[in-house]
Amino acid sequence: MRRRYSTGYLRKQRGRWIGSWYADGVRKSKSLGLISEVSKGDASDKLTDLIRAGKAETDETKFGPFVRGPYLTFFSRKWKESTRSKNVNRVQVHLVRELEERDLRSFRRDELQDFLDRKAAKLSGAMVTHLRWDLKQIFDLAIAEGKVELNPALMLFTPRNATRIPRRTMTASEVSRVCSVLADRERLIAKLAIFGGMRPGEIFALSWVDVGQSFVEVRQRVYEGVLDSPKSEKGYRKVALPACLKSELERYRSTAVSAESFVFPSEVGTPMSKHNVWCRNIQPKLKAVGLEWCNFQVMRRTHATLMKELNADPKLVADQMGHTLDVNQNVYTQSSVEVRLPLVNALEQAVLR
C-alpha cells in the first residue's frame, strides 16, 4: 500500500512504515517506525519533516541562500555599519544576483576567473578586487561549514584589463595652491587632511573638547550623517598639529557656538556633510586652479608621501594617520620621480665611475 505526499510516499515493509522521497534526483528511503506503534498520520508527518530538512540542507548548498544566510549573518557581526552596508550591497548586486541558484559544489576556478574577467570590462579594478576577496571569503566559510571541500576562488586574480585609477598625490606647490584658494573654514578642513593626515569622517566629527594644546584627539567619526567609533583600534589617537595650523584653529574657535559644539557644525548643530562641503565649497575652487582631480584621499595620500620625502619615521607617520605600518607604506605612500632621480644618479656614478 502506498500513499504519496508531495515529493515523497509511504509504504509498508515487514511491519514498518518506510518513507521514500527524492532529493537532487536521488531516491532516498528511511524507516519511520513500526506499524503497530506509529499511525499512518504520524508516519506521514515524519516523512514531511525529513523532506523539509533535506530541502533546507539542499538550499544551503546553493550560492544565494548560503550567502544571505550563514555568510552575511556571520560576517555582519564583525563589520562596522558603514562597512556592512557597502559589503552587503556589493555582494547582493554583483554576486548573488547572477549566481543565486548555483550549487556551491559546482563552481570551478577557471569559471570564476572568467566571471571576474567579465566584471572587469564594466567595473573598476578596485571593485573587481573586492569581489575577488568576497568570493574567497564565501568559499572559505563554505569549507568551514562542510559545504565544499576545496576553495575554487583561492587562486583568482584581478584581471589586467581592469581599470586602475592612478594614486595621485600633490606636490608642495600644489598644496600651497589649495591653501591659497580656499576660504578660512574649508582651508582648515583641507589642512587637517594634508598636514594632520586625518580622514574626512574624523575631521567632521571633531568637537572643540577634542582640541588640545598641540593636538586633536580622534574619539569618533561620522559616516553618512551617523556618528560612530573610529574605523579601527588604531583610529583612536591624538593627531599632532603643526604650529601654524594650531594657531589657525584657535582663531577659528571664535565661531564656536559652545565649548562642546562640533568644530565644523551644520546649521542645526550636527556635523557638516562631507559631500556638501566638498561639492559646494571646495571642489569648484580647486577646479578653477587645475586641481579638479584632488579629493580627500589624495590629500591624505599627500600627507604620507611628503612625510616620507622628509625622511620621517614610517611608524610615526602610521601612528599619525591611524593605520598600520604596512598600509602606510604600500597603500598611501607614493614616491615621486624627483625623489628617485638622485638615487638612480648615485647608482650610475657608483657603477660607472
Number of C-alpha atoms within 10 A of each C-alpha: 6 10 12 13 16 9 12 20 18 23 15 14 12 8 10 17 23 22 27 20 22 15 13 8 7 7 10 12 14 13 17 19 17 16 16 9 9 14 13 15 9 13 21 22 14 16 26 19 12 17 22 12 12 16 14 12 12 15 16 20 22 19 26 23 18 23 24 17 12 15 18 17 12 13 14 15 10 10 13 14 14 14 12 16 12 10 19 14 12 16 19 16 11 14 18 19 12 13 15 17 14 16 18 22 17 12 16 13 14 13 13 16 19 13 14 21 18 14 19 21 14 12 14 15 20 15 17 24 17 15 20 21 15 17 18 18 17 20 25 21 19 24 14 10 12 11 20 19 13 14 21 22 23 15 11 18 14 20 18 10 11 21 16 11 9 6 13 16 26 21 13 11 8 15 18 11 15 21 16 12 15 19 12 14 16 18 18 20 22 25 23 27 24 23 21 25 29 25 21 22 23 23 27 25 25 24 23 19 14 16 19 14 11 14 17 22 18 22 17 19 23 22 18 10 15 14 16 17 17 20 18 10 10 14 22 18 17 19 22 20 22 14 12 9 17 20 14 15 19 14 10 14 14 9 10 15 13 13 11 12 16 22 28 23 18 12 8 7 12 16 25 21 18 17 12 10 14 15 11 10 15 23 17 14 19 19 12 10 12 11 17 13 11 18 17 18 19 18 26 26 25 26 26 29 24 21 18 18 13 8 9 13 10 18 15 12 23 20 20 21 27 24 18 15 16 12 11 21 17 9 12 21 22 19 13 13 8 8 11 10 11 11 11 11 10 10 11 11 10 9 7 6 5
